[in-house]
Amino acid sequence: MDNKLIAIPLKYGAIGGGFLVLLFLIFYFFDLDPLTNIKIIDAIIICIFTFFATKEFRDRYNDRQLHFWQGMTVGMINYLSIALISALFILIMTSIVDTGMVPEYVAGRVALLIENKENLIETMNQDTFQNALDGVKTTTSFDLALDDFLKKSIIGLFLTIIISVILRK
């Protein structure tokens, strides 16, 4: 692929997505609940891979120049690739490989809501709490994958803006 504006972030996105899949599997095999415990690491991985994809594009293929739009393009392709790989993997894991992950996730979220019921009702009302509880109980594999994709995309967008501003010249 000759267009480095697309090729570089796809390369880093594939590597970053693969790294998150590997991390998910490590958490899974060590019973560390990868659906909830990997969120902070996600942001760090997205930041690192977006930074290095943008830096490589700027330094090696764009004469050490970077316009804001180029940084945003590289970052967006990168974080969307990472998010898509991760979300597809979560969908496959929760709907085909280990169908028990979703009920375990739901049970953990319901327990957390019930444990914090009094505090939540103080900040919300009873109806809002009940709606949240009912919503958690209807969570599916697709919901988890979509949630993962959207969260990584939002985090990636904010990080890409910051990285594009820092690296532009």
N, C-alpha and C positions, 0 to 999 in steps of 0.2 A: 504494500500500500504506500503510495507516494505522498499522500497528504498527511504530513506529520502532525497537523492540528487534530487529526482524528486518530491516527495510529498510535501515537505516544500515550494519550489517556486511555485508549482501549487496552494497551499492553499493561499499564499500571492498574487499571480497573480489574482486569482478569487476574493479575497477581494478587491484588488486594482482596478481591472476592474469594479467591482460592485460600488465602490466608485466613479469612473469616470462617470459611467452611472448616478448615483444619482446626481452628480455635473452638468452633462449635462442637466438633467431634471430640476434642480433648475434654471439654467441659462435660459433654454427654457421657463419655466413658468413665469419668471420675465422679459421676452423679452430682454435678455442681449446678444443675438446672440451667442449661444454656439459654433458655427462652427469657430468663430474667437477669441472669448474672453477667451477661456479656455486653450490656448496653454502654458502659463507660469505655470499654475497650474498643467498641465500634467507632466511637467518635475519634479516638486516638489514631486508629488505623486509617480512617477516612482522611484525617488531617495529614498524616505522614505521606500517604500515597498521592494525595492531591498536591501537596507541596512539591514532592519530587517529580511528579509528572509535569507540573507547570515549570519548574526550574529546568528540567531537561529540555523541554520544548524551547524555552527562552534562550538557554545557554548554548545548546548544541545545534539548533536548527533555525534560530531566528535572530542571529547576530547580536545576542545578549540584549535584545529589545523585546518588550512585551507591552502590548496595548491591553487596556482593561478588558476589552471584548475577547481578546485571545485567551487571557487568563480565565475568564468566565467560561469560554467554550471548552477549554481543556479540562477545567475543574468539573463542569457539568457532565461531560462525557465520562469522566473518571468516576465521579460519585454515583452516577446513575448505573454504570456498569457494576460497580461494587454492590449497590443496593439490589439490583436485579438478580445477580448471582446468589446473593445471600437469601433473598426472598424466595427464589425458586428452590433453593436447597431446603429452606425451612418448610415449604409446602410439601416437598417430597418426603422429608423426614417425618412430618407430623401426619401425613395422610397415607403413606405407603409403608415406610420402614418401621416406625414405632407409633402406631395409632393411639397408644396409651399416653402419649405426651400431652395431648390436648386436655383430656380429663384431669391429669395431674396438674397442669397449669391452671385450669379452671378452679379446681379444689384449693389450690394455694391462694389464688386471688380472692376467692369467696372467703376463705379463712382470714385473710388480711383485712378485708372489708368488715367482716363481723368483729374482728379484734379491735378495730378502730371505729366501731359504729358510733359510740357516744361523741367522739371528736368530730366525726364526719357530719353527724346530724346537727351539731352546734354550728358548723360552718355552712352546711346546706340544710335543707329541710328533709323531713322523713320521706316525702315522695321522691325527691331527687336521689336520696340514698337507695331507695327501693328500685328505682329505674337503673341505677348503676349496678346494683346487685343482679337484677334480671338480665342486664346487658352482658355481664361477665358470664353468666350461666349459659348464654347462647353462643359463646365464642366457638369458632370453627378453625380448621387448619388454614383456610383461605384468609380469615380475619387476621390470624397471626402473621401470615406472610405479607399481607397488605400493610399491616401496622409496621412491620419491620422495614418494608420498602419505603413507606412514607416518612418514618422517623429518620432513616439514613439519608433520604433525599433532603429533608429540611435541614438536618445537621450539615450535610454536604454543601447546601446552598450558602449558609452563613459562613462556613469555613472558606469556601471558594471566594466569596466577596473579600474576606480579610486577606487571604493569600494573594489574590489578584492585585490588591492595592499595595501590598508589601513588595511584591516582585516586579511590578511594572516600573519601566524606566522611560 
